[in-house]
Amino acid sequence: FGDVHESVSALKKLVSKLGYQIARNQMSIDAKESLQIILLGDWIDKGQKTAEIIEFLYQNRQIFHMVIGNHEHFV
């Protein structure tokens, strides 16, 4: 995924469509093999939920692989 820009609810909706359940900001999946999700930069900035997106990504850091985009360089 790219250009999340702090849209935490939209990101949660997307990962739910991949089969993940989210409880207390922790993602889990029933499948034998979980999917690894790559965030192609710009996951912060242009929103009002910087702390919320960072906490969500940190709590699920075993699932997300993050590429730093230009917006991460500005913050």
C-alpha positions, -999 to 999 in steps of 0.1 A, spaced: 0 0 0 12 35 -6 3 70 5 -17 61 37 -12 97 50 -25 88 85 -58 73 72 -59 47 100 -95 37 95 -89 32 58 -58 11 64 -76 -11 89 -104 -16 64 -79 -27 38 -61 -52 60 -95 -66 71 -102 -74 35 -70 -94 34 -83 -115 63 -68 -98 93 -89 -92 125 -81 -62 146 -87 -62 183 -72 -34 205 -51 -23 175 -34 -57 173 -38 -75 140 -42 -113 138 -51 -138 111 -64 -173 112 -45 -185 81 -15 -208 86 7 -182 69 2 -145 76 7 -120 48 35 -94 51 23 -59 41 46 -34 25 38 3 30 54 22 2 61 55 20 40 85 30 22 67 59 24 100 79 16 136 72 -15 153 57 -37 142 86 -44 147 123 -36 111 134 2 110 134 4 93 169 -24 69 161 -9 57 128 26 53 143 12 34 173 -9 11 150 21 4 128 44 -2 157 21 -26 174 19 -46 142 56 -42 132 59 -79 126 34 -76 97 43 -43 82 75 -35 62 78 2 57 96 21 30 104 57 40 88 82 17 93 119 13 67 128 39 85 108 66 116 128 58 97 161 65 84 150 99 
